[in-house]
Amino acid sequence: MSPRAVVVGPPGSGKSTVGPLLAAALGVTFRDTDDDIVARAGRAISDIFADDGEPAFRAIEEEAVATALAEHDGVLSLGGGAPLTPGTRARLQDHTVVFLNVGLAAGVQRTGMSSARPLLAGINPRATFKALLDQRLPVYREVATVEIETDKRTPEEVVAAAVAALAPAQVREGNPEGL
């Protein structure tokens, strides 16, 4: 079993909005590893970060991603930092990965000062978001099969672009029926 598509991107790129819409467009189910982590841990991700630290969270996240990649055959959304771990990057090599790219201005506007995003909390969210993008952009591009710009698109337009891009990508990857 393998996900039809794995959605990655920084906070504010639209993973939680686009993922379910993409799943509906493809006629499959949606799963979010952040939801899996919260269900398994019985507490919010921000609480895991605060109480246990980022390394502990990343270990839980890597395990959740491995499980979801093995169990889920629909659209799977990963937390923004999930591809940072080498184990997750290695696991993503055999999957169709849709990178939802968001620029600095749109990302800051979409994420705001959300306390649910522990890595963006702080005095200067714009500088923090820029540093996050600078660190993660090469990683997202490394794992991506398809990259979709989201800044000036509605979620429905992003889904349409993803569906159009996935058909040829999945044929190249050995799925001759495409989508």
C-alpha positions as CSV (number, residue, x, y, z in Angstrom):
1,M,0.0,0.0,0.0
2,S,1.3,3.5,-0.8
3,P,-0.3,6.9,-0.7
4,R,-1.5,8.3,-4.0
5,A,0.2,11.6,-3.0
6,V,2.1,12.9,-0.1
7,V,1.7,16.6,0.5
8,V,4.6,18.6,2.1
9,G,5.4,22.3,2.6
10,P,6.0,24.9,5.1
11,P,3.4,26.2,7.6
12,G,0.8,28.3,5.7
13,S,1.3,26.5,2.4
14,G,-2.1,25.0,2.5
15,K,-1.4,21.3,3.4
16,S,-4.4,21.0,5.7
17,T,-6.7,22.8,3.3
18,V,-5.5,21.4,0.0
19,G,-4.9,17.9,1.2
20,P,-8.6,17.0,1.8
21,L,-9.6,18.8,-1.4
22,L,-7.0,16.9,-3.4
23,A,-8.1,13.6,-1.8
24,A,-11.7,14.4,-2.8
25,A,-10.7,15.2,-6.3
26,L,-8.8,11.9,-6.6
27,G,-11.6,9.9,-5.0
28,V,-9.5,8.7,-2.1
29,T,-9.2,9.4,1.7
30,F,-7.2,12.0,3.5
31,R,-4.8,11.5,6.4
32,D,-2.7,14.1,8.3
33,T,0.3,12.8,10.3
34,D,-0.1,15.8,12.7
35,D,-3.5,14.5,13.6
36,D,-2.0,11.0,14.1
37,I,0.6,12.4,16.5
38,V,-2.0,14.3,18.5
39,A,-4.2,11.2,18.7
40,R,-1.3,9.0,19.7
41,A,0.2,11.4,22.3
42,G,-3.1,12.6,23.6
43,R,-1.8,16.2,23.6
44,A,-1.3,19.1,21.2
45,I,1.9,19.4,19.2
46,S,2.7,22.7,20.8
47,D,2.6,20.9,24.2
48,I,4.9,18.2,23.0
49,F,7.4,20.8,21.8
50,A,7.1,22.7,25.1
51,D,7.3,19.7,27.4
52,D,9.6,17.3,25.6
53,G,11.5,19.5,23.0
54,E,11.8,19.4,19.3
55,P,14.0,16.3,19.1
56,A,11.5,14.2,21.0
57,F,8.7,15.6,18.7
58,R,10.7,14.8,15.6
59,A,11.2,11.2,16.7
60,I,7.5,10.8,17.3
61,E,6.8,12.4,13.9
62,E,9.2,10.2,12.0
63,E,7.5,7.1,13.5
64,A,4.0,8.5,12.6
65,V,5.2,9.2,9.0
66,A,6.6,5.7,8.6
67,T,3.4,4.2,9.8
68,A,1.2,6.4,7.6
69,L,3.3,5.7,4.5
70,A,2.9,2.0,5.1
71,E,-0.8,2.0,5.9
72,H,-2.5,4.8,3.9
73,D,-3.4,4.7,0.2
74,G,-5.0,8.1,-0.2
75,V,-3.6,11.6,0.2
76,L,-1.2,12.0,3.1
77,S,-0.2,15.4,4.6
78,L,3.0,15.7,6.6
79,G,3.9,18.3,9.2
80,G,6.0,21.1,7.8
81,G,9.2,19.8,9.4
82,A,8.7,16.1,8.8
83,P,11.0,16.0,5.7
84,L,13.9,17.4,7.8
85,T,14.7,14.0,9.3
86,P,16.9,11.8,7.1
87,G,14.8,8.7,7.8
88,T,11.6,10.5,6.5
89,R,13.5,11.8,3.4
90,A,14.6,8.3,2.6
91,R,11.1,6.9,3.0
92,L,9.7,9.6,0.7
93,Q,12.0,8.6,-2.2
94,D,9.5,5.9,-3.4
95,H,6.4,8.1,-3.2
96,T,4.8,10.8,-5.2
97,V,5.4,14.0,-3.2
98,V,3.6,17.3,-3.9
99,F,5.4,20.3,-2.5
100,L,3.1,23.2,-1.8
101,N,5.4,26.2,-2.0
102,V,4.5,29.5,-0.3
103,G,6.5,32.7,-0.4
104,L,7.5,34.7,2.6
105,A,4.7,37.4,2.5
106,A,1.9,34.9,1.9
107,G,3.3,32.5,4.5
108,V,3.5,35.1,7.2
109,Q,0.0,36.4,6.4
110,R,-1.5,32.9,6.5
111,T,0.2,31.7,9.7
112,G,0.0,35.0,11.7
113,M,0.9,34.6,15.3
114,S,-0.6,31.1,15.8
115,S,0.4,29.5,19.0
116,A,-0.3,26.1,17.3
117,R,2.9,26.6,15.3
118,P,5.6,26.4,17.9
119,L,8.5,27.1,15.6
120,L,7.0,30.4,14.5
121,A,6.4,31.8,18.0
122,G,8.6,34.6,18.9
123,I,9.2,38.3,18.7
124,N,9.7,38.6,14.9
125,P,7.5,36.0,13.1
126,R,8.6,37.4,9.7
127,A,12.3,36.8,10.4
128,T,11.5,33.4,11.9
129,F,9.5,32.4,8.9
130,K,12.2,33.5,6.5
131,A,14.8,31.5,8.4
132,L,12.5,28.5,8.3
133,L,12.0,28.9,4.5
134,D,15.7,29.3,3.9
135,Q,16.4,26.1,5.9
136,R,13.6,24.0,4.5
137,L,13.2,25.0,0.8
138,P,16.1,22.8,-0.4
139,V,14.8,19.8,1.6
140,Y,11.2,20.2,0.2
141,R,12.6,20.4,-3.4
142,E,14.8,17.4,-2.7
143,V,11.8,15.2,-1.8
144,A,9.3,16.7,-4.3
145,T,8.0,15.0,-7.4
146,V,5.8,18.0,-8.1
147,E,6.1,21.6,-6.9
148,I,3.0,23.9,-6.9
149,E,3.2,27.6,-6.1
150,T,0.3,28.6,-3.8
151,D,0.7,32.3,-3.2
152,K,-1.8,33.7,-5.7
153,R,-4.0,30.6,-6.0
154,T,-7.2,29.6,-4.3
155,P,-7.1,26.1,-2.7
156,E,-9.3,24.9,-5.6
157,E,-6.7,26.2,-8.1
158,V,-3.9,24.5,-6.2
159,V,-5.8,21.2,-6.3
160,A,-6.4,21.6,-10.1
161,A,-2.7,22.3,-10.6
162,A,-1.8,19.3,-8.5
163,V,-4.2,16.9,-10.3
164,A,-2.8,18.1,-13.7
165,A,0.8,17.7,-12.5
166,L,0.2,14.3,-10.9
167,A,-1.1,12.5,-13.9
168,P,2.2,12.7,-15.9
169,A,4.3,12.3,-12.8
170,Q,2.5,9.0,-11.8
171,V,2.8,7.7,-15.3
172,R,6.6,8.3,-15.2
173,E,6.7,6.5,-11.9
174,G,5.3,3.3,-13.3
175,N,1.5,3.8,-12.8
176,P,0.4,3.8,-16.5
177,E,-3.2,4.4,-15.6
178,G,-2.1,7.8,-14.1
179,L,-4.9,9.2,-11.9
